[in-house]
Amino acid sequence: MATETIPTRRKNNPFLIGVFVLIGFLILTTAVIWLGVSNFFTDYTKYVTYFDGSVEGLEPGGPVKYQGVPIGNVKSIGLAPDGKLIEVVFEIESKTAINDKIRVKAEIAGIAGGKFLQLFYPDNEKVASLYPEINFTPTYPVILSSP
């Protein structure tokens, strides 16, 4: 009785495995560079705002939005030079039109409780006049906050 060997596995070709890994790495690298470059070429301008209340939940890197559209992010949060107000430095796309009527407020994002900065034009004149008094020289252009 002759025993025959039945091939159960194909031999792996190290060259083909190497090519597959290399192509996967190149695709991944290209995707990461493409996503990074899209933000790299966007021109940003830094602004600062001051709050007289809590900004708990607002974190550096959090979004800045205008009418719900992301246009920038929070750079830093700290105590203002007067020791009373909270200073929030953020950057927004330079193409965003900023004037003296625009205000910024901290909004809650969804049910998770995180916060983001929302730029808006107040409908009410009384709301537009409610902002903390700044009695020091800010380091960046100021966008007044609103309660």
Buried (B, 14 or more C-beta within 10 A) or exposed (E): EEEEEEEEEEEEEEEEEEEEEEEEEEEEEEEEEEEEEEEEEEEBBBBBBBBBEEBEBBEEEBBBBBEEEEBBBBBEBEEBBEEEBBBBBBBBBEEBEBEEEBBBBBBEBEEEEBBBBBBBEBEEEEBBEBBBEBEEEBEBEBBBBBE
